[in-house]
C-alpha cells in the first residue's frame, strides 16, 4: 500500500510546543518514511463521532477518484462524543447524560466505544477496507475491537509502549471530573487514568513534551510509529 490516511485527535498532529498546538506535523513526516503519500486529518479536541464522519467523507472522496489508501484510526476519549473536550466536564450537571454517567461511568463509556467500533466495522465492510486502530490519549479496548473482523489493533496503547505494566483504559485524564462523580465503575478505570498521569510525569520532556504538554514528543513519535507500522494490515 503506497498511501496512508490518518484520522484521529491531537495525538496524531505531531509534537506540540509546551501544550500549545496544533502540533508540528511530525506524525505525518515520520509516516512518510513508510508511504509515498500520507493524508493526515487529525484534529485537536475531536470526538470519535467526528472521526467517523471524517472517515466516511474521505471514503466517499476516494471512491469517486477510484483510489483507496490504507487507514489508521487514532481513538480518542469516548466521553467526548457527549461531553465536548472544550467543556472540560465542568458543566456535567447541565447535560442530558448526567444521570447515566453518574450511575456508572465505565458501563456508559464501554457502550460508546463498542458503538464506535460497530460503526467503524460497518463502514469498513461497505467500502472493503481494514481500519487499523491505535490508542492515543485513549487506549484501545482489545476485547471489544476483536469482535469486529474489519478492525485491526495495530497498537493498543502508546503508554504501554513506555511501561508494560500500564493498565489499559479508554478514559483519558481530560474528563477526570466525570470519573470522580460516578457512583459505580470508576474504580475500574481510575487505575488506568492514574497510570497515564504517572507515565506522563515520568517521561515528561523525553517521550512527552515539556510540562504541561501531555502529547508525544518527536522522540515519543519515533518510538510509537514503528510499533504501529509493524502490525498494520491492508486489503
Buried (B, 14 or more C-beta within 10 A) or exposed (E): BEBBBBBBBBBBBBBBEEEEBEBBBBBBBBBEEBBEEBBBBBBBBBBBBBBBEBBBEBBEEBEEEEEBBBBBBBBBBBBBBBBBBEBBBEEBEEBEBBEBBBEBBBBBBBBBBBBBBEBBBEBBEEBEBBBBBBBBBBBBBEEBBEEBEBBBBBBBBBBBBBBEEBBBBBBBBBBBBBBEBBEEBBEBBBEBBBBBBEBBEEBBEEBBBEEEBBBBBBBBBEBBBBBBBEBBBEE
